[in-house]
Amino acid sequence: MEQVIFVQIKLSDLQDMIKKAVDDGVKDSFEKFVEPEPVLIDGDEMCAKFGVTHGTLQKWRDRKEIPFIQIGAVIRYDFNKIIKIKETKRKR
């Protein structure tokens, strides 16, 4: 049989506790579905961060292994997306 315990608490304190619990729950759920702001970096930064050559970046782009954005001759990489992809491949 369950025990029922009555505790005296101010209504404002109870409201604050409920509001905090709801806010935390909504925040946790929201963060799962919202992607972080893209961090766009150029080829030189990609090479430095991953320790690869520009030729390797070209191969990755040709094989569609990494996402990139190209406007004219300018190519940028979304660092957050690439990290996520590389981590997923590493887990396999």
N, C-alpha and C positions, 0 to 999 in steps of 0.2 A: 504494500500500500504506500502511496506517495505521501510525503509530508508536505504540508502547506505552512509556510512561514510568512507572517505579516511583519513588514518592516515600515517604520515611520520614515517618510522622506518628503521633503518639500516638493510641491508640484513643479516648481521651476527647475529643481534639480533633476526630477524625473524627465521633464521635457528636454532638458539639455542632454541627458544621457541618451534618450531616444533619437534626438536630432543628430548627435554625434555618430551613433550606430548606423543610422540611415545614410548619412553623408559618407561615412567610410565604405559602406556597402556599394553605394552608387559609384563612388570614385574607383573602387577596385574593378567593378564591372565595366565602367567606361574605359578604363585604361587598357582592357583586354581587346577592345574593338577599335580604338583610335590609334592610328600609326603616328609615330613621332614625326616632327618636322624633318623634311629631307635635309641632309648635310651634303651639299654638292661639292665635290672636289675634282680637281683636274687630273690629267694623266700622270704628271710628275708626283703629285701627292699620293696617288694610288700606288705607283711604283715604290715609293719610299715606305708606305705603310705595310705593303705586302711583300716587299723585298723581291720584286719581279721586274722584268724589263718591259719596255714599251711593246716589244714584239709579243710578249706573253699576254699583255692586255689586248692586243689586236686579235690573238688567237681566241681568247675568252669571248671577245665580242663576236667574232665570226661564228663560233660554236654556240652562241647565245647562252653562255654559261653565267654571264653577269648582265644586269640591266644597265643601260646607259642612256643618256639624253644627248642627241646631236642636233644642233642648229647650225646649219651651214658647215663650216669646218671645225666648229667648236664642239668638243665632246666633254661631258661632265658625267660623274658617277655619283649615285646616291650611296654614300658610305654606309648608312644604317641598313639599307636593303642588302648590300653586298655582304656585310658582316653576318646578317641573318642567314643568307644563302650558304655562305661558307661554313657556318656552325652546323646547319642542317646536314650538309654533305659530310662533315666530319663525324657526325653521330652515326652514320650508316656503317 
